[in-house]
Amino acid sequence: MKQTIYNVGVGGMLLLLASCGNGLPVYDATGTFESTEVTVSAEASGKLLHLNLEEGTRLQVGEEVGLIDTVQLYLTKMQLGASLKSVESQRPDLAKQIAATKQQIATAQREKRRVQNLLEAGAANRKQLDDWDAQIALLERELAAQTSSLMNSTNSLTEQGKSVIVQVAQIEDQLSKCHVQSPINGTVLAKYTEAGELASVGKPLFKVADIDRMYLRAYITSEQLAHVKLGDQVTVYSDYGAAEQKAYEGAVTWISDRSEFTPKTILTKDERANLVYAVKIAVKNDGYLKIGMYGGAKWKK
């Protein structure tokens, strides 16, 4: 998605001249109204199944308006789910695998104790006891080897399972991107594609703008800049033609930190100024303000 703004068009000079000598206020700055616009692009590739919006449609942030074909992604997710089950089924039961060896060790230890008692009673010899010690040591080594092998196998399967889980998460993310949503509260300005067309990553689908909050982009001179700061209250006038205007309460929300040459279509209060600074004045839209409409601003003393 990319954010765009409208540039100043022809007519700013006429607006300022029309305000002189006919009882209308003399503006400190003029410009055009713009809004925050977002071009929503496809984040997935595939057939666009539906796109339920038209120019002028009001959208809420997060509202789903379209869907890109998800069949192949869903099938891939099912395949990964089956792979994960297969990995889990191969996981060895450690307790069962080593139970037989543990039983052999327990039996050998009982026999050792029996021979030891016989040896104390003089009914057995030392070699018999040593043989059982050797047998127990051998079984314990076998138990340690089995345990190590089974743990390695378990750890390997655990890592395989984690890998599959990550792949499932990736597919779920791709599936979520197939659902086209509005990124802001706003009104659809343009629709670039229709249901049934093929979408590709980055292909523009529609443009939405927040027209409830408009901005007058105006220009001030360096002399005026010294008296303007963020948050200043400004009276903004919209131009409806034939000297018909309407006043709005506005506030300065942005001041450019770089100067630029005065646009040819803008007349500043000081006509001799060559370098000016752009400012944005936020205004609440009552439904009459339109993008690209000309307006003027007068600073409150």
Salt bridges, closest charged atoms under 4 A:
ASP28 OD1 - LYS269 NZ 3.18
GLU34 OE2 - ARG217 NH1 3.95
GLU34 OE2 - LYS280 NZ 3.69
GLU37 OE1 - LYS207 NZ 3.77
GLU54 OE2 - LYS191 NZ 3.36
GLU64 OE2 - HIS179 ND1 2.95
GLU88 OE2 - ARG91 NH2 3.22
GLU111 OE1 - ARG114 NH2 3.00
ASP130 OD1 - ARG126 NE 3.60
ASP131 OD2 - LYS127 NZ 3.10
ASP133 OD1 - LYS112 NZ 2.77
GLU159 OE2 - LYS162 NZ 3.85
GLU172 OE2 - LYS77 NZ 3.34
ASP173 OD2 - LYS177 NZ 3.37
GLU194 OE1 - LYS191 NZ 3.15
GLU197 OE1 - LYS203 NZ 3.67
ASP212 OD2 - ARG58 NH2 2.91
ASP232 OD1 - LYS229 NZ 3.15
GLU249 OE1 - LYS300 NZ 2.34
ASP270 OD1 - ARG272 NE 3.16
ASP286 OD2 - LYS246 NZ 2.49
